[in-house]
Amino acid sequence: MTQRVNVAKHVPEAYHHFLAVEKLLRDSELPTSTIELVKLRASQINGCGYCVDMHSRDMKKAGESDERLWSVVTWREATVFTPAERAALALVEEATRLADREAVPDAVWEQAAEHYSEQQLALLLVSIAMINAWNRIGVAARLTPGT
C-alpha cells in the first residue's frame, strides 16, 4: 500500500496541535503505561497497523513485558493487568466502539471512576479521543507500519 497523504506536511498547524495534546497527556498525572495501553487497544480495534506497530514498539522500549503486549487484545482473560488498567481498557473499548451501542454503559464508567479521579478520567477521555483521531488519519492515509 502506498501512503495517500502526509498530514504533518500538508496541515502542519493541526499536526502540531495534536502533538501539543500528546505532550499534555505525557506530562499529566495519568500513568504513561495506562495511556499506552489505551492507545494500543484502540488502535487494535480500529485496525490501524501503523499505530499498533508504533505503540507496541514504544511500550517494549519502555520496558513493557511481551506477555502484557500480547495480552492487550485479550485483556479480559489475561491476568497481567491491574484492576485500574482493566477499567481503562474497558472504557477505551466502549468509547471507541460508539457506533456499536448508544453510549458508554454506566457500569463501565463507574468501574473506571473507582480507580481514577475526575481529572484522570478527563485525561483518559482525551487520550481515547486523540488515539481515535490518530487512527482515523493513519487508516485513511494508509500509513505504513514500521515507517
Secondary structure, 3 states (H helix, E strand, C coil): CCCCCCHHHHCHHHHHHHHHHHHHHHCCCCCHHHHHHHHHHHHHHHCCHHHHHHHHHHHHHCCCCHHHHHHHHHCCCCCCCCHHHHHHHHHHHHHHCHHHCCCCCHHHHHHHHHHCCHHHHHHHHHHHHHHHHHHHHHHHHCCCCCC
